[in-house]
Amino acid sequence: MTDPNRGFSTTLNFPDPKLLRASALHASGVPIGTPSKDSPFSGTGTFVPHVIVRNLTAAAQAVTITVEYPGEDGPAQAALPPLPLEGYTTKDVPLDSLLGSLPLPLPFCSIRIQYSGAPGSAIGEVSCIEEKGDLVIDSRLANERDGWVGSGAHPWHLDTDCFYFCSETCRTGGSCNVSATETIKSNGFVVATKGITWTCSGASVP
């Protein structure tokens, strides 16, 4: 990607601007620096994320790029100063200047791209380049108000923190109804549920 002779191939997404609801893009599960041992990218190298953003309009815009990561007291952020983006221009912004302000190593981070124009007036791409080799990892970048964001295909998971309720009555062909609250902690983030009810009937447990 950074070598003009060999280049780098990737898939670019061109969403319909009419379907976009926010002037912000978000990518999660992004490797940054040398990932920690609990990261799905552990042992793969040291990465510098590159944010490529294009202005689709004739009017100039301002773009703010923020790295979000789990801190000691919850989610934390580190941001670059707003960047000017002239009409119909593209910028490649490496995030190496932010590495010194992050509590590395991190398993991964999220990257938020806020632009000043109307929703859909800019598109972007996030690619993480391993500093010593040819490995490049693309991260899915989606509109911040896309309801399908987080539906899969990235390293965020709660597999070891999931909780299940099912009574013996349900397992033997009856039904059960369980209400509960739960606090889930994963990679420094805390998610609290409020009175979720599960209704199960005739479950089959292999």
N, C-alpha and C positions, 0 to 999 in steps of 0.2 A: 504493500500500500504506500509506503514511503519511498520506494525505489522506482524512479520514473522508467527504468528500463524493463523491469520484470512486472511491475504493477501488482494489482490485486483485484480479484473478481468477487463480487458480492451481489445480493439481490436487493434492489431498491423498491420500496413501496411508495405508490402514488395514490393516497386515499382521496376520495371525493371530498373536496372542501365543504360541500353542503352538509355532509354528515358529521362534521367536526364541531364540538360544542365548546371547547375551551382553547384559549391561546397559550397552551402549555402542553409539552410532551414529556413522557416519563418512561424510563427504562429501569428495570430491576434486575438483580442478580448479575451485577457488572463487576468483573474482577478488576482490582486496582492495587498497585504495588505488588509485593510478594504475598499471595494469599496465605492466610493462617492455616494451621493443620486441620481445622474443622471445616474448611472450605471445599466445595466440590472441585475447585480449581487447584487444590494443593498439589505442589510438586510439578506444576506445568510451566513455571517461570515467573518473571516479573513483568507486570503489565502497566502500560500507560493508556488510559482511555482517550480516544479522540472523538470529539463531537463535531460532526459535519452538519451544518445548517444552511438552508437556502431560503432566501427571500423570494416569494413568488409574485410580488407586486412591484410596481414602479416606485412606491413611496419607501423612504428609509425607515428602518425599524431598529429598536434596541432589543438585544437578546441577553438574558441573564441565565447563566449556567450554575446549577447548585448540585453539590454532591451530598447525599443524605446517607447516614450510617448510624449503626447502633452505638449510643453513648452510655456512660455509666448510669445516667438518670433518665434514660429514654432516648428517643430519636434525636440526633444532632445533625448540624449542617455546616458546610463550608462552601462559600460561593465566590465566583469570580466577579469583578466589577462588570457592570453592564457593557456589552460590546455593541458598537454601531454596525449595522448591516445595511448597506446601500441597496437600492432597488435592483432586483434581478441579479444579485450577486450571491456567491457561496463562500463560506469560511470553514476552514478546518482548524479546530481549536483543540490542541493537546492539553490535557489536564495535569501535566507533570508539575506545574507551578503550585498545585494544591497538595501535593504529596507531603510536604513538610508540615502542613497544618492538620494532618489526619493522625489519629492514634493507631498507626500501623503496627502489626499486621491486622487486616480485617478479612473476614471470609469473603465478602463482596460488598457492594454498595448499590445505591440507587442514584440515578442522574435525572434531574429535572431541567427542562429547557423552557423558559418563559419568554415569549416574544410579545412586543407591544402592539402588533397589528391585530386584525380581526381573526377569529378562529379559522384555521385552514390557510392563512396567508404565508405560512412557512412550513417547510418539511425538514426532517433531519434524519440522521443516522448516528449510531454509536458503535464504534469498533475499537476493541482493545488490542493493542499491538504488544507482543512479547519483545522485550528490548534486545534480546540476544539471538533471536531466531526468526523464523518465518511464520510463526503461529499468530493468527489473527482470530479473535472471537467476537462475533457480532452479537449485539443484545437487541432484543425486540423493543422497539420504540413505538409507543402508542399515545394517542390523545388522552389527556388526563381525565376526561369525563367519558371515556369509552367504557361502557359497563362490562365489557368482556376482558378488560385488563386484569391480569392475575388469574386467568382461567387455566393456565398450564404452560408448559414448555419453558420454564425457567427454574433456577435452583432453589427458590423459596419453598420451603415445605415445613409441615408440622407433624411429620410421620411419628416421631417419638413422643409427641405431646398430645396425640388424639385421645379422646375419651369415648367410651361406648356404653350404652345402657340397653340391656335386654334381659327381661326376667325369664325364669325357668318356664313359667306359664306360656310365654310367647314361643319359646324354643320347642315346645311340645304341641304347637298347633293353635294355641289361644292367642290373646292379644294383650298388649300392655301399653300404658301411657305414662311417660316419665317427664317431669319438669325439673330443670336444674339450672344453676349458674356455675360458671367456670372461668377461671383466669388462666390463660395460656401464656407462657413465657418462652420466646424463641429468639436466639441471636440478639438479645438486648431489647427486643420489642415486646410489648405487653398488649394482649388482646383480651378484653373482658366481655363475656356474654351476659345477657340479662333475661332470665326466665325463658330459655328456649325449651319447647316441648317436643318430644319425640313420640310419635304414635306408630306402633309396629303391630302387624297382624300376620300370623302364620309364617314367621321367618324360617328360612332354611339355613342351618349352619353346617357347612361341610365338616 
